[in-house]
Structure formats: structure tokens, C-alpha cells
Amino acid sequence: MVYRASTQDYGAETFDESAFVQRVSAFLDNHCPRLDSVDQLIPESRTPPSEAMSLDAARSYQASLDDAGLAGLTYPTEYGGAGLTQRHQELFTQTAAGWRLPDGPLSISHGMCLPMLNEYGTHEQKSAYLPDNIRGTTIWCQMFSEPGAGSDIAGLSTRAVRDGDQWILDGQKVWTSGAHYCDLGLVVARTDPSLPKHQGLSMFIVDLQVSGIDIRPLLQISGTRGFNEVFFNGARIPASSLLGDVNQGWNLAVSMLMFERVSIGAGAGGLNTKRHPELIRLAHQLGRHTDPTVRQALAELVISEEIKDYVGQRIRSAIASGRVPGPEGSIAKLTGSLLARRVRDASMAILGPAGQAWGLADNAHSEARDWARFCVSAAGASIAGGTDEVQRNIIGERVLGLPKEPDPFKGAAWRDVPRS
Ligand SMILES: Cc1cc2nc3c(=O)[nH]c(=O)nc-3n(C[C@H](O)[C@H](O)[C@H](O)COP(=O)(O)OP(=O)(O)OC[C@H]3O[C@@H](n4cnc5c(N)ncnc54)[C@H](O)[C@@H]3O)c2cc1C
């Protein structure tokens, strides 16, 4: 990527873009492995890092980023951010695509909860929560999905009832990524069941240490425990925990889902990390680079990653010019989940039988094990943040102008709608 050496004027701020990119590159060189350096991608020890190690790495990277004045780039300095422009963020994201960042455990905290707190929080809430969130001192999770409400999130059943200067929460969430290591979460709960389903919801800031909250990690097919069931049994939170207005939770939820799709589809790291350098290195290492099917899979992967990059750039440019991204978020999210499958297929084509002959404790085949874990986790990318089908519905309705799905209970009170 070639950067202009000129200064750019973004509103009141003028800055030298190439100097900023150099500053970011210097920081990343000191703290993360480069993706284009084959040697750095061959880990010295193939023992996978424990969750505690990954969390420590994420927190320490984020604290260093904060010390360097590069954390929370677009957030106000008053609340612990760097007070820079969206253009700075765009440049950071583009530049960071060349390194492997260790900030995965912070992705929901920063990609979704932070922008929500900044957008809808009161001055008191922002002062209390933003600085620690930006620095990674506290980590946040998103608590939307329930056993009976995933794609149809507006149908959720967790109740919040006002009692004096407190709210009482009762109900169950599920698939809550990271709840077992998070400090706080944003919870959507039903505050008025007599209203239609989209209208009786509110969003709350919940300290996960309060009594009446039971967090149970779920074991996944990959052998990891990334997400949880969370039970609320009369958990009491202060009235000041309400984010936004009572019964306006649906608008906030839609906003947060948009941040989620943009974060998954166009942020730094995760589905936006280019995997082809590692796979090309692996193909050479295993002598598979001359196989025409492997070469074809790698060529398709490089092209798909390039396309994904352009979709992400389109979103980042929209944000940089002050526009709220619309269905582009769904296009980016869908592109990302399709890409995850390409990575999965290319890695399995290279590894051959070794991609299946692995054990959780098998260090001899540890690289095969890591890719096999990726293989079984890839399907999750098509579900998290709204399924591929749901993204296609949004694109169909909002981009192609197709008719909306019929809803026989439109306008009915939530409590009168039949549920399983
Ligand atoms: C890795 C991962 C991490 C996650 N992390 C979180 C988290 O941190 N917080 C959180 O709240 N949730 C999280 N989730 C949950 C996720 O948001 C839901 O799983 C997702 O929204 C789908 O809901 P569901 O599982 O209830 O499936 P359902 O909604 O029951 O869908 C079942 C199937 O029906 C299809 N379907 C449903 N409705 C329609 C429709 N209208 N048109 C066409 N097809 C339809 C779906 O595409 C799917 O194939 C996570 C999920 C995964 C996989």
C-alpha cells in the first residue's frame, strides 16, 4: 500500500498521513509478528496458548497501545481516547492488516460495546466506563441471544423489572462469547411485555460480579470454551445501569448489531486477517505447493481476501466521511464468513490426512491441529453476528428492494405471541 506523503485536512485537523503510518508500523513491529515475515509465523513452541495467556497478551498489548497514544483512536480524550479522526482509524486498520494482533479477546469489547457506550452513554457512564474499556483494564461482552431468540432477537424473554432505584433481571442468555472472563456486559431485556416485541426492550450495563448471575462455559467441538450460558436469577442492578431510554432497546440493539457487522466485516484482526501467507508457507513446507488443486485453492483465497479488503475499505471510507454504514455491514459480514470457508478448504487441501489425524494433546501434529480447529470453528463465522441467511435477507430487502418477510403477529403485544 502506498501512502501519500502529503498532509490531509480532515475538518479542523491536518496531519501527515505517512508519518502516522510510520508511527503505527513502528509500534506494531515492536509488539506483534508481521504477516509477511514467514519466519515469524512459525511459532517456536507449538503448544497452543492457554486462555489466560491469550488474555494477558491482549491486555498487555492494549495497555502498550494506550501508553503509545494509539488506543481508542477516535474517542474523546476526556474519556480516555486519543481524540483523533476516523481517517486515523482507517489508516491504523489498513496498516495493522500486515501484522497479527493479539487483541482477539477484546474484539467485542472494543468493536461493539465501546461504540455503544460512547454513542448512548450519559457523561457519567462514559466517564465511569470508557477509559478502562479503552485500555483493556475491563473487558465487556454482548448479551443478546437466548435459547428462544437468536435471529429473531426482538422476541427475547429475559425480563427487567424496576424496583425502586434498581432493576431486577431474570432469564437466560446463551452463546455469550467471553462472559466467563469479562467484567461487564451489555444486556437487552424486556421491560414491557404489553408492547409489541420491538417496542418493549431496554439495554443495560451489567456488572457480571453482582450476585444472581451464573455463568456456565459451553464446550465446543474445537475443544475450546469460547462462549457461555448466562443465567439471571433476580440479579439486582442500579437504575443508573440503563443505557439509553426505557423501551428504546431495539434501536440500540440494531445499532449494536450494525457495529458488530462492521467490526467483524471491516475491523482489524479476526476474519480480516489475511491467512494466505501462512498457507503458502505451509504448502512449501509440506511440498504441496506444486499440486495444481492446492495452487488453485490458494489463488482463489488470495483473490477472495483482496475482494474482502475492498469491501472493508468501502465501509471504512463511509465511516471516515461521516456516513453511517448501512447494508454494507451485512455484505462485509457475509463476505467474511464465506472467506472463512475458503481458508478452511485451502488448509485442509494442503494438510491432506494430517488435517484429520490430530489429537488435542498431539504436539507432533500441532500445526495440523491448529488448522483442524480452524476447520471446525469456521462454521461459527456463518452464525455469529447474524447468520448468512439473515445477512442475505437484509441484502435482499435493503439493497435489492425485495419485499419484507411476512409477520402474522406484527403489532401484537409480545406476551400474546405464541412461543416455544
Ligand atoms: C461463534 C459464535 C459467537 C457468538 N457470540 C455471541 C455473543 O457474544 N452474544 C450473543 O448474544 N450471541 C452470540 N452468538 C449467537 C448468535 O448471534 C446466534 O447464534 C445467531 O444470531 C443465530 O441464532 P440461533 O442460534 O438462535 O439460530 P436461529 O435463529 O434459531 O436460526 C436457525 C437457522 O434458521 C435460519 N433462520 C432463522 N431465521 C431466518 C429467517 N428469517 N430467514 C431465513 N433463515 C432463517 C438461520 O439462518 C439458521 O440457519 C454467537 C454465535 C456464535 C456461533
The ligand as an ORCA input file, in Angstrom:
! r2SCAN-3c Opt
* xyz 0 1
  C     -19.056    -18.172     17.481
  C     -20.327    -17.528     17.976
  C     -20.263    -16.489     18.865
  C     -21.432    -15.883     19.331
  N     -21.338    -14.878     20.254
  C     -22.456    -14.281     20.720
  C     -22.365    -13.257     21.711
  O     -21.276    -12.891     22.154
  N     -23.504    -12.703     22.179
  C     -24.738    -13.082     21.722
  O     -25.739    -12.502     22.162
  N     -24.855    -14.077     20.792
  C     -23.752    -14.685     20.282
  N     -23.847    -15.694     19.356
  C     -25.168    -16.151     18.975
  C     -25.570    -15.770     17.557
  O     -25.837    -14.390     17.455
  C     -26.806    -16.615     17.195
  O     -26.414    -17.977     17.228
  C     -27.339    -16.274     15.816
  O     -27.911    -14.994     15.813
  C     -28.381    -17.299     15.336
  O     -29.371    -17.515     16.307
  P     -29.764    -19.005     16.751
  O     -28.509    -19.741     17.098
  O     -30.818    -18.892     17.791
  O     -30.352    -19.687     15.431
  P     -31.815    -19.493     14.857
  O     -32.175    -18.056     14.842
  O     -32.738    -20.428     15.574
  O     -31.617    -19.987     13.352
  C     -31.595    -21.384     12.999
  C     -31.470    -21.462     11.465
  O     -32.628    -20.837     10.864
  C     -32.216    -19.819      9.954
  N     -33.146    -18.689     10.022
  C     -33.641    -18.106     11.139
  N     -34.444    -17.082     10.814
  C     -34.441    -16.997      9.461
  C     -35.087    -16.144      8.525
  N     -35.893    -15.162      8.940
  N     -34.854    -16.341      7.203
  C     -34.036    -17.350      6.771
  N     -33.409    -18.209      7.623
  C     -33.614    -18.038      8.941
  C     -30.838    -19.389     10.439
  O     -30.085    -18.815      9.371
  C     -30.250    -20.705     10.927
  O     -29.721    -21.437      9.837
  C     -22.701    -16.323     18.879
  C     -22.770    -17.390     17.962
  C     -21.597    -17.991     17.513
  C     -21.687    -19.117     16.533
*
